[in-house]
């Protein structure tokens, strides 16, 4: 069974704040002023244009009766998700054998764009260490989903 954090991983904490304010029918402006913050600051966080910080998260969590650290935990998972979108994000290349990718220029592999092909190749030609690295890099759920679809074809 997934925890609340597992279900919300990757969601910007501003979305949770917005949901909580809607549940209590509280305006963003009214809430911001009640915790001593500028309404523009809260609006930027809710719109995902600004990141959460520790002091603000503690104020919001206290006011909304959320677990301490909840919003900062969401922020960290959101930052991880955004970092993975960066094309510079790569698996540990010291684990990956160039021979597994014999027919392509290894240094020019787009690990994000070619995800399906990479997973297919590593699980048909790669060793256990490479497979484990691909699972770590893309995530078990994503690898399983892609492998299941590949096996159906």
ABEGO torsion letter per residue (X at the ends): XBBAAAAABGBBAAAAAAAAAAAAGBBAAAAAAAAGBBAAAAAAAAAGABBBBAAAAAAAAAAAGBBBGAAAAAAAAAAAAAAAABAABBBBAAABBAAAAAABBAAABBAAAAAAAAAAAAAAABBAAAAAAAAAAAEAAAAAAAAAAAAAX
